[in-house]
Amino acid sequence: MSYTAAVITISDKGSRGERVDTSGPALVKMLEEDGYEVVYTNIIPDEREQIKSELIKCADELKAGLVLTTGGTGFSPRDVTPEATLEVIERETRGIPELMRAESCKITDKGCLSRAAAGIRGRSLIINLPGSEKAAKENFAAVIHPVKHGLEMLFSEGSANCGG
């Protein structure tokens, strides 16, 4: 089954045109290569209410099966993506960021500093990814296959086949 996806880059400098966004396009490429139809992309500033609004739009209006954010998951006072995400999701999916952090720590000990969150809103899975292209790609690669199975379960009418 093919799913739709949205990618939101959260960056003050990117939204002002002061920095070229490479993580968003890299994620779009990964999604398309995995069979997703990317229906929406945007670059917005690190503003909590704007992040929430974009996530709600992607889930409720656009009905994107998968919504990826890139940026705003660190320790900077402006990094509020996880907090905005947790405010709009209905069910948290803690295993996704746990796996991303575990795999990231195999590459750099700084992987433990990611505050990424993930969860379900309606029939949309929302996942926060780091802002750097390299880290965003590595983190998404760590979960791309289980996420597809998660979407199968999310879109199934009953229970999905959880075998092998």
Backbone torsions as a table, in degrees:
resi	resn	phi	psi	omega
1	MET	NA	142.8	178.8
2	SER	-98.5	141.6	-178.5
3	TYR	-120.9	156.7	175.2
4	THR	-93.8	155.8	-178.7
5	ALA	-144.9	158.0	174.8
6	ALA	-133.1	147.9	178.7
7	VAL	-128.4	122.6	179.5
8	ILE	-117.1	119.0	175.3
9	THR	-91.9	128.2	-177.9
10	ILE	-113.5	105.6	-174.6
11	SER	-158.1	122.0	176.1
12	ASP	-59.0	-51.5	-177.7
13	LYS	-65.8	-39.9	178.4
14	GLY	-63.5	-40.5	-178.6
15	SER	-69.3	-24.4	178.0
16	ARG	-92.6	0.7	-179.3
17	GLY	76.9	16.1	-179.6
18	GLU	-89.6	-11.2	178.5
19	ARG	-143.3	137.2	177.7
20	VAL	-79.6	128.4	178.7
21	ASP	-79.0	117.6	174.7
22	THR	-109.1	-23.6	-177.9
23	SER	-70.2	-41.5	178.8
24	GLY	-59.1	-54.1	178.2
25	PRO	-60.3	-34.9	178.3
26	ALA	-64.5	-40.3	177.8
27	LEU	-68.0	-39.5	176.6
28	VAL	-57.8	-45.2	180.0
29	LYS	-61.4	-45.9	178.7
30	MET	-60.7	-42.9	179.9
31	LEU	-62.9	-48.7	-178.8
32	GLU	-62.3	-39.1	178.0
33	GLU	-65.5	-24.2	178.6
34	ASP	-95.1	8.2	173.8
35	GLY	94.5	4.7	177.4
36	TYR	-79.0	150.6	170.3
37	GLU	-101.0	112.1	-179.7
38	VAL	-81.8	114.1	-173.6
39	VAL	-101.2	-8.2	-176.0
40	TYR	-162.5	137.1	170.5
41	THR	-138.6	151.7	177.1
42	ASN	-161.7	156.7	173.6
43	ILE	-120.8	123.6	-177.6
44	ILE	-131.4	160.3	177.4
45	PRO	-75.6	167.1	177.8
46	ASP	-75.7	68.6	179.1
47	GLU	-121.3	116.7	-174.1
48	ARG	-50.1	-49.9	-177.4
49	GLU	-66.5	-36.1	178.6
50	GLN	-69.5	-38.6	176.9
51	ILE	-62.1	-48.1	178.8
52	LYS	-57.7	-44.6	-180.0
53	SER	-60.5	-43.3	179.5
54	GLU	-65.5	-42.3	179.6
55	LEU	-63.6	-42.8	178.3
56	ILE	-63.9	-43.2	177.9
57	LYS	-58.1	-47.7	-177.7
58	CYS	-64.8	-39.3	-178.1
59	ALA	-79.8	-50.2	-170.8
60	ASP	-85.1	-40.9	-177.0
61	GLU	-90.3	-50.9	-176.5
62	LEU	-82.4	-17.5	179.8
63	LYS	56.0	37.3	177.6
64	ALA	-66.9	131.6	179.0
65	GLY	-65.8	-37.6	-178.2
66	LEU	-129.4	129.7	177.5
67	VAL	-122.0	116.6	177.7
68	LEU	-105.7	134.9	170.3
69	THR	-111.4	148.4	175.0
70	THR	-130.8	123.6	-179.4
71	GLY	108.1	156.0	174.3
72	GLY	79.2	22.5	-177.3
73	THR	-108.4	6.8	-176.4
74	GLY	-93.9	-152.8	-174.2
75	PHE	-100.1	-5.8	-180.0
76	SER	-59.4	144.7	177.7
77	PRO	-56.3	-25.5	179.8
78	ARG	-83.9	-9.9	-178.5
79	ASP	-78.9	96.5	-176.1
80	VAL	-124.8	14.3	-178.3
81	THR	-59.1	-46.5	179.9
82	PRO	-62.0	-39.7	179.5
83	GLU	-63.5	-43.4	178.0
84	ALA	-63.3	-41.1	180.0
85	THR	-63.1	-47.5	-178.7
86	LEU	-63.0	-25.5	178.4
87	GLU	-75.6	-22.5	-176.4
88	VAL	-106.9	-16.9	-180.0
89	ILE	-78.5	158.3	178.5
90	GLU	-101.4	-30.9	-179.4
91	ARG	-138.6	124.3	179.8
92	GLU	-78.6	145.1	176.4
93	THR	-120.7	79.2	-171.7
94	ARG	-64.4	-28.7	-176.6
95	GLY	-63.3	-29.8	-178.5
96	ILE	-65.6	-55.5	177.5
97	PRO	-66.1	-28.6	176.9
98	GLU	-62.2	-45.7	179.0
99	LEU	-66.0	-41.5	179.2
100	MET	-60.6	-44.8	179.5
101	ARG	-64.8	-42.1	-179.7
102	ALA	-61.1	-45.2	-180.0
103	GLU	-69.5	-38.2	179.2
104	SER	-64.2	-36.1	179.9
105	CYS	-68.0	-19.7	174.8
106	LYS	-71.2	-21.2	-178.5
107	ILE	-97.4	-42.9	-179.9
108	THR	-148.5	140.2	177.9
109	ASP	-66.3	-15.9	178.1
110	LYS	-72.6	-9.4	177.5
111	GLY	-58.7	-26.1	179.9
112	CYS	-71.2	-11.3	-178.3
113	LEU	-85.0	-7.4	178.6
114	SER	-68.0	134.0	177.7
115	ARG	-106.1	19.0	-176.5
116	ALA	-52.4	145.9	175.9
117	ALA	-125.6	165.9	175.8
118	ALA	-152.9	151.6	178.6
119	GLY	-176.9	177.5	-175.3
120	ILE	-110.3	134.3	171.0
121	ARG	-127.2	114.1	-176.2
122	GLY	61.2	-119.6	176.6
123	ARG	-114.5	35.4	176.3
124	SER	-120.8	134.5	174.0
125	LEU	-100.4	123.7	-178.5
126	ILE	-109.7	128.4	-179.4
127	ILE	-130.8	128.4	174.1
128	ASN	-87.3	136.7	176.5
129	LEU	-126.8	157.2	177.5
130	PRO	-62.0	165.5	-177.0
131	GLY	-84.2	-24.0	179.8
132	SER	-76.3	143.3	-179.2
133	GLU	-57.2	-47.5	-177.7
134	LYS	-59.1	-50.2	-178.2
135	ALA	-67.7	-38.5	178.8
136	ALA	-61.5	-46.3	179.8
137	LYS	-64.3	-45.3	180.0
138	GLU	-62.5	-43.5	-179.1
139	ASN	-66.8	-44.1	-179.7
140	PHE	-68.5	-37.6	178.2
141	ALA	-59.5	-32.9	-179.5
142	ALA	-66.0	-25.7	-174.4
143	VAL	-121.3	1.2	-172.0
144	ILE	-58.0	-39.7	-178.3
145	HIS	-75.9	-46.5	176.4
146	PRO	-64.2	-31.4	178.1
147	VAL	-61.6	-40.8	179.4
148	LYS	-61.3	-41.7	177.5
149	HIS	-65.7	-39.1	176.6
150	GLY	-60.1	-40.5	177.7
151	LEU	-66.4	-36.7	175.9
152	GLU	-58.9	-43.3	178.9
153	MET	-67.2	-41.5	-178.4
154	LEU	-62.9	-35.5	-177.0
155	PHE	-96.0	-1.6	180.0
156	SER	-76.7	155.5	180.0
157	GLU	-82.9	-27.3	177.7
158	GLY	-121.7	-127.8	175.0
159	SER	-102.0	142.0	-179.5
160	ALA	-78.9	160.0	176.6
161	ASN	-71.4	112.5	-177.1
162	CYS	-100.0	12.8	177.8
163	GLY	-75.3	158.8	177.9
164	GLY	4.8	NA	NA
